[in-house]
Amino acid sequence: MASAYGDASQKIDYVFKMVLIGDSAVGKSQILARFARNEFSLESKATIGVEFQTRTLVIQHKSVKAQIWDTAGQERYRAVTSAYYRGAVGAMLVYDITKRQTFDHIPRWLEELRSHADKNIVIILIGNKSDLEHQRAVPTEDAKEFAQNEGLFFLETSALEATNVESAFLTVLTEIFNIVNKKSLVADENRSNGNPTSLAGKKIIIPGPAQEIPTKSSTCCRLL
């Protein structure tokens, strides 16, 4: 399991880049602020271009630095932000449960992500603003079904109430960590058998997960 916050003075074993994508005003920046700084602002302004925050956690006794990029959802920035998908090993697809259109756009965002990012990227679908249940326009079952069909993790969050934000990030980061560790185990076996390996036993910044993650129902909705 991961600790709440890692010790900033400790050495970093891994750096994982994540991206937050989705329509404008779905709460991507608020989700990031809640996770990185435990903050929420009702006066939040639209993200211009790309911003990023970092947070260091401990996962299974290893220090993991999450570098999380917040991409602007406005159409005019999409060509700019597409370059930032490269090198990402995790992604959050965010929609607003009170605005059906933001959910209807998720397939387009997913297509763009898969066309620019590593094919093995770990993805979670996030239905944000779960505190506004009385204004819900996207049934949970609709999102669950989509996530299951696409092989995504899924959670509903509230950045305002800090509901499931931590769990959402830890789900993705822990999955990436496990994939990387499997790669390391294979590399160790190759070395012991006299086979060459590219890892060479060093700590590295992982450019992308090493193998396909389980898809469909096996990864969906674990935390519901």
Residue pairs with C-beta under 8 A, 6 or more apart in sequence:
1 59
1 60
2 57
2 58
2 59
2 60
2 64
2 170
2 173
2 174
3 57
3 58
4 57
4 166
5 55
5 56
5 57
6 55
6 56
6 57
6 58
6 63
6 64
6 65
7 56
7 58
7 63
8 56
10 56
10 63
11 63
12 56
12 63
12 64
12 65
12 203
13 62
13 63
13 64
13 203
14 62
14 63
14 64
14 65
14 177
14 180
14 203
14 205
14 206
15 64
15 65
15 67
15 205
15 206
16 64
16 65
16 66
16 67
16 89
16 90
16 173
16 176
16 177
16 206
17 67
17 68
17 69
17 87
17 88
17 89
17 90
18 66
18 67
18 68
18 69
18 88
18 89
18 90
18 91
18 92
18 169
18 172
18 173
19 68
19 69
19 71
19 84
19 85
19 88
19 90
19 91
19 92
19 113
19 117
20 28
20 29
20 31
20 32
20 68
20 69
20 70
20 71
20 91
20 92
20 94
21 28
21 71
21 73
21 81
21 91
21 92
21 93
21 94
21 109
21 112
21 113
22 28
22 73
22 92
22 93
22 94
22 95
22 102
22 105
22 106
22 109
22 126
23 73
23 95
23 96
23 99
23 101
23 102
23 105
23 109
24 46
24 72
24 73
24 74
25 46
25 73
25 96
26 73
26 94
26 95
26 96
26 99
26 102
26 128
26 129
27 94
27 96
27 128
27 129
27 159
28 47
28 70
28 71
28 73
28 92
28 94
29 44
29 47
29 51
29 70
30 40
30 41
30 44
30 128
30 159
30 160
31 92
31 94
31 126
31 128
31 157
31 159
31 165
31 168
32 53
32 68
32 70
33 39
33 40
33 41
33 44
33 53
33 159
34 40
34 159
34 162
34 165
35 53
35 55
35 68
35 165
35 166
35 169
36 53
36 54
36 55
36 68
37 53
38 162
40 159
40 160
40 162
46 72
46 74
47 70
47 71
47 72
47 73
48 72
48 77
49 72
49 77
49 80
49 81
50 69
50 70
50 71
50 72
50 77
50 80
50 81
50 84
51 69
51 70
52 67
52 68
52 69
52 70
53 68
53 70
54 65
54 66
54 67
54 68
55 65
55 66
55 68
56 63
56 64
56 65
56 66
57 63
57 64
57 66
57 170
57 173
58 64
59 173
59 174
59 177
60 177
60 181
62 177
64 173
64 177
66 169
66 173
68 169
69 84
69 88
71 77
71 81
71 84
72 81
78 112
82 112
82 116
83 116
85 91
85 112
85 113
85 116
85 117
86 116
86 117
87 118
87 207
87 208
88 117
88 118
88 121
89 118
89 121
89 122
89 176
89 206
89 207
89 208
89 209
90 121
90 122
90 123
90 124
90 172
90 173
90 175
90 176
91 113
91 117
91 121
91 122
91 123
91 124
91 172
92 123
92 124
92 126
92 168
92 169
92 172
93 106
93 109
93 110
93 113
93 123
93 124
93 125
93 126
93 152
94 126
94 128
95 102
95 103
95 105
95 106
95 125
95 126
95 127
95 128
95 138
95 143
96 102
96 103
96 127
96 128
96 129
97 103
97 127
97 128
97 129
97 130
97 132
97 136
97 137
97 138
97 156
98 129
98 132
98 135
98 136
98 137
98 138
99 137
99 138
100 137
100 138
103 127
103 137
103 138
103 142
103 143
106 125
106 146
107 146
110 123
110 150
113 121
113 123
114 121
118 207
118 208
118 209
120 179
120 208
120 209
120 210
120 211
120 212
120 213
121 208
121 209
122 153
122 172
122 175
122 176
122 179
122 209
122 213
123 150
123 152
123 153
123 172
124 152
124 153
124 154
124 155
124 168
124 171
124 172
125 143
125 146
125 147
125 150
125 152
125 153
125 154
125 155
126 154
126 155
126 156
126 157
126 168
127 138
127 140
127 143
127 154
127 155
127 156
127 157
128 156
128 157
128 158
128 159
129 158
129 159
129 160
130 156
130 157
130 158
130 161
130 163
130 164
131 158
131 160
131 161
131 163
140 156
143 154
143 156
144 154
144 220
144 221
144 224
146 152
147 153
147 154
147 220
147 221
148 154
148 216
148 217
148 220
148 221
149 216
151 213
151 214
151 215
151 216
151 219
151 220
152 219
152 220
153 168
153 171
153 172
153 175
153 219
153 220
153 221
153 222
153 223
154 220
154 221
154 224
155 164
155 167
155 168
155 171
155 223
155 224
156 163
156 164
157 163
157 164
157 165
157 168
158 164
158 165
159 165
164 223
167 223
171 222
171 223
175 213
175 219
176 206
176 209
179 209
179 210
179 211
179 213
180 206
180 209
180 210
182 210
182 211
183 199
183 209
183 210
183 211
184 199
186 210
187 197
187 198
187 199
187 201
188 201
190 196
190 197
191 197
191 201
213 219
